Amino acid sequence: MYESVNELKKIMEDEVKEKKKANPQKWAGFIESTVVNFFDEHKIEKLAIEDGNGNKAKLARTKDNGIKIEYSSTVLM
């Protein structure tokens, strides 16, 4: 489990580095692709993450092995 958390932290750190490039990935896209793939690959039951900028997400596995996703994002102008 500890290794999985470290792997997710590394993914998020890499994501911050990627944001500085020309084509940043939006929060919803990150959750629906990278995080869902991580969640499914590691057979996680529940996961809650936030990026420190007000963006939050919760993922939970349903009884029929689906994935329920709730996320919110904050935009500063």
ZASE-92262 format. One record per residue (C-alpha): residue in three letters; x, y, z. Coordinates in Angstrom, 1 decimal, m for minus. Each point is the difference from the previous one (the first is absolute). Layout:
// ZASE-92262
> ALA / X / Y / Z
...
This chain:
// ZASE-92262
> MET / 0.0 / 0.0 / 0.0
> TYR / 2.8 / 2.4 / 0.9
> GLU / 1.6 / m0.6 / m3.3
> SER / m3.3 / 0.8 / m1.8
> VAL / m0.3 / 3.3 / 1.9
> ASN / 3.6 / 0.9 / m0.9
> GLU / m0.7 / m0.9 / m3.7
> LEU / m3.1 / 2.3 / 0.1
> LYS / 2.0 / 2.8 / 1.5
> LYS / 2.6 / m0.3 / m2.7
> ILE / m2.8 / 0.1 / m2.7
> MET / m1.3 / 3.2 / 1.6
> GLU / 3.5 / 1.5 / 0.2
> ASP / 0.6 / m0.9 / m3.6
> GLU / m3.4 / 1.6 / m0.8
> VAL / 1.1 / 3.3 / 1.6
> LYS / 3.1 / m0.1 / m2.2
> GLU / m2.1 / m0.7 / m3.1
> LYS / m2.3 / 3.0 / 0.8
> LYS / 3.0 / 2.3 / m0.7
> LYS / 0.1 / m1.3 / m3.6
> ALA / m2.1 / 1.4 / m2.9
> ASN / m2.9 / m2.5 / 0.3
> PRO / m1.2 / m0.4 / 3.6
> GLN / m2.4 / m2.7 / 0.9
> LYS / m3.2 / 1.2 / 1.7
> TRP / m1.0 / m1.3 / 3.4
> ALA / m3.0 / m2.0 / m1.3
> GLY / 2.1 / m1.6 / m2.7
> PHE / 2.7 / m0.9 / 2.5
> ILE / m2.6 / m1.6 / 2.3
> GLU / m1.8 / m1.8 / m2.8
> SER / 3.1 / m1.5 / m1.5
> THR / 3.2 / m0.1 / 2.1
> VAL / m1.7 / m0.4 / 3.4
> VAL / m2.6 / m2.5 / m1.2
> ASN / 2.7 / m2.1 / m1.7
> PHE / 2.0 / 0.0 / 3.3
> PHE / m3.1 / m0.7 / 2.1
> ASP / m0.9 / m3.0 / m2.2
> GLU / 3.5 / m1.4 / m0.5
> HIS / 0.6 / m0.1 / 3.7
> LYS / m3.5 / m1.3 / 0.9
> ILE / m0.6 / 2.8 / 2.4
> GLU / m3.4 / 0.1 / 1.8
> LYS / m0.1 / 3.8 / 0.9
> LEU / 2.2 / 2.9 / m0.8
> ALA / m0.2 / 3.7 / 0.8
> ILE / 2.5 / 2.5 / m1.4
> GLU / 0.5 / 3.8 / m0.2
> ASP / 2.6 / 2.0 / m1.7
> GLY / 0.4 / 2.9 / 2.5
> ASN / m1.6 / 2.5 / m2.4
> GLY / m3.6 / m0.8 / 1.0
> ASN / m0.5 / m2.9 / m2.4
> LYS / m1.3 / m3.2 / 1.6
> ALA / m1.1 / m3.5 / m1.1
> LYS / m1.4 / m3.1 / 1.6
> LEU / m0.1 / m3.4 / m1.6
> ALA / m1.8 / m3.0 / 1.3
> ARG / m0.5 / m3.5 / m1.4
> THR / m3.7 / m1.0 / m0.2
> LYS / m1.5 / m3.4 / 0.8
> ASP / m0.1 / m0.9 / m3.7
> ASN / 3.7 / 0.9 / m0.3
> GLY / m0.7 / 3.3 / m1.7
> ILE / 1.8 / 3.2 / 1.0
> LYS / m1.9 / 2.9 / 1.5
> ILE / 1.8 / 3.4 / m0.5
> GLU / m0.8 / 3.3 / 1.8
> TYR / 2.2 / 3.0 / m0.8
> SER / 0.0 / 3.7 / 0.4
> SER / 2.3 / 2.6 / m1.5
> THR / 0.8 / 3.6 / 1.0
> VAL / 0.9 / 2.6 / m2.6
> LEU / 1.9 / 3.1 / 1.0
> MET / m0.2 / 3.0 / m2.3
